[in-house]
C-alpha cells in the first residue's frame, strides 16, 4: 500500500511560502516514516490549504482563519499514525 501524500497549497502573492515550508518541515519531522510525500504547491487568491491523499484536511477558503498547525498535525496523526504521541495532546 502506498504511503500517504500531503499537499500544501499556498498563495504566493500573500507570501505564505514560509508558513507552508515550516508546516511541511513539521510534518516530515513528526511523520517522516509514515509519509510518502509532502508537496508544496504555489497558488493564488489567498489560499492556504492542506490535503491528505486529495482530501482537504485544513483550509482558509471562504474567509476561514489560517489552519492551526497543531490541528493539522493531529488530523494527520489520527489518519496515518494513530498510536503516535505528537506532544500536543
VMD Tcl script that draws the C-alpha trace (Angstrom):
set ca {
  {0.00 0.00 0.00}
  {1.46 3.41 -0.93}
  {2.26 5.86 1.83}
  {0.07 8.97 2.16}
  {0.72 12.16 0.20}
  {0.25 15.58 1.75}
  {-0.07 18.68 -0.40}
  {0.23 22.19 0.98}
  {-1.05 24.84 -1.42}
  {-0.12 28.42 -0.56}
  {-0.74 31.88 -2.03}
  {2.46 33.33 -3.48}
  {1.16 36.91 -3.50}
  {0.26 36.67 0.20}
  {3.78 35.46 0.96}
  {2.53 32.26 2.64}
  {5.53 30.25 1.40}
  {7.40 30.46 4.71}
  {4.35 29.13 6.57}
  {3.97 26.32 4.01}
  {7.61 25.25 4.22}
  {7.55 25.39 8.03}
  {4.43 23.19 8.15}
  {6.00 20.76 5.68}
  {9.09 20.53 7.87}
  {6.94 19.92 10.97}
  {5.03 17.14 9.23}
  {8.17 15.49 7.85}
  {9.91 15.69 11.22}
  {6.95 14.16 13.03}
  {5.73 11.63 10.43}
  {8.75 11.09 8.17}
  {8.49 7.28 8.16}
  {4.72 7.23 7.63}
  {4.51 9.72 4.73}
  {5.30 9.10 1.11}
  {5.46 12.74 0.07}
  {4.87 16.29 1.27}
  {4.41 18.62 -1.70}
  {4.42 22.42 -1.54}
  {2.39 23.91 -4.38}
  {2.22 27.62 -5.26}
  {-1.28 29.04 -5.63}
  {-3.12 32.34 -5.61}
  {-6.22 34.03 -4.26}
  {-5.14 33.98 -0.61}
  {-5.20 30.18 -0.39}
  {-3.54 28.10 2.28}
  {-4.82 24.54 2.06}
  {-3.61 21.15 3.22}
  {-4.78 17.92 1.62}
  {-4.10 14.33 2.59}
  {-4.38 11.95 -0.36}
  {-6.53 14.52 -2.15}
  {-8.93 15.18 0.74}
  {-8.91 18.68 2.22}
  {-8.00 18.46 5.91}
  {-7.37 22.16 6.58}
  {-8.08 25.33 4.61}
  {-8.62 29.04 4.88}
  {-11.11 29.10 2.00}
  {-14.28 31.11 2.43}
  {-12.56 33.57 4.77}
  {-11.81 30.97 7.44}
  {-8.80 31.54 9.71}
  {-5.45 30.07 8.76}
  {-5.19 26.37 9.58}
  {-3.73 25.74 13.02}
  {-0.55 23.64 12.68}
  {-1.42 21.68 15.84}
  {-4.81 20.75 14.38}
  {-3.19 19.74 11.08}
  {-0.69 17.51 12.89}
  {-3.46 15.92 14.97}
  {-5.53 15.18 11.87}
  {-2.54 13.65 10.09}
  {-1.64 11.65 13.19}
  {-5.19 10.33 13.54}
  {-5.10 9.06 9.96}
  {-1.54 7.83 9.44}
  {-0.14 7.02 12.91}
  {-2.97 6.91 15.48}
  {-0.78 5.47 18.24}
  {1.87 8.19 17.94}
  {2.19 10.93 20.54}
  {2.86 14.33 18.99}
  {3.37 16.39 22.14}
  {0.22 18.46 21.73}
  {-2.23 16.13 23.47}
}
mol new
graphics top color blue
foreach p $ca { graphics top sphere $p radius 0.5 }
foreach p [lrange $ca 0 end-1] q [lrange $ca 1 end] { graphics top cylinder $p $q radius 0.2 }
display resetview
